[in-house]
Amino acid sequence: MDLYFSPLACSLATRIALYESDTPANYIRVDRLSKKIEDGSDYYAVNPMGQVPMLRTDSGEQLTETSAILQYVADLNEDAGLAPKSGLERYRLQQWLNFITTELHKAIFYPLFSPDSNEGAKAFALHVAEKRFDYADKHLSGREFLLDRFTVADAYLTTVLGWTRAVGIDLDRWPALKAYVSRMRARPAVAKALAEEYPLYEAQTARQGAA
C-alpha cells in the first residue's frame, strides 16, 4: 500500500494506525503548500482534491477521507483491535470519528490554519472550540481511551489535539484532554510516528520560510 501524507497533517493518524496494526506501507510525502510529491510530480494528478491522506491499496484502489481510511486500515488486521467489528460499538467508533472530523478538525482547526481564513472566522473557531473541548474532556475524564480500548479514533484525536499548541489553544483548561495526549504520545506506535514526522515537518517549514 501507498500512503500519501504531509508531515504532522491529519495523515499522521493513518501512519499511527498502520504502526499499531503492524501493517506495512510505503509513505509518500506531499508538500502541504506546493502540492508536489517528493519526486517532484504534481499531487493533483494523483488526487484531484490535493488533500492528504490518500491510500492506494494493494489492489490499486484509491481511498480518501481520514475516517474511511482509518476504518479500512483497522479492518485489514482485526486482531489488532483498532475497531469494533460490528454492532453498537462500531457505530460508537463512527460517532467519534465524525465528531473529530467535523467538530474539531474542520470546524476549529481548518479556519485557524487556512491562509484564506479571516479574523472573524478564526475568532468564531476559537469560540466554538470551548464547547467542543468541554465535551471531549468530560467524556475522557476517568477514561483511558475514547472507547474501551485504543482504536483508530484515538489515533485521529491524538493527531488533531497535537495541533493545539500551533494555534494557541492551551490544554491546561482541559486536564483530561491534556493527560490523554500525554498517555497517547507515550504509546510506541504514536511515539514512532511523531519521531519520524517532526523532522520532516521542520524541514518543510524551513523550505517554505526560505521561499
C-alpha angles and dihedrals in degrees: 000000000000122000115197108206145164118217113272092352121127088281086077088078091062092048089053091049092049090051092046091053094040090236116158120231142157114246115216116190121223121194107239096220107027094040089221121145115231090259089059097254125131114267091202087068088061099037116017091203091059091217132129142260105053120162124202107200126218088261092054098255116141122224127189134180118067097241093053094045093049092053091047091053091047091053093051090072111023091175089069089067096221093142135021109253098227146326130059093327090061089054089048088056090051089047091058094042089054092046091053093046099046108023099038113017100039102023097046115015101036095062091041093054101034115103087210093058118105127218093260092056091048093049091050091049091053090048095054090043091073095062094041093050091045089056095049092043092053091049093050095046104116092001129105097204139013090257128017093291140010110299137167087271088066090050089055097044092048089053095049095045088053088071095061096091092052091057097040099254110145113212091200085092089062108046096178091054092046092051090046092055091050091051094047094048089055091061110105095233093049093045091050093049093048093046090054098044102041094070090046090051092049092049091048091049091049092051092049091047091053094047 
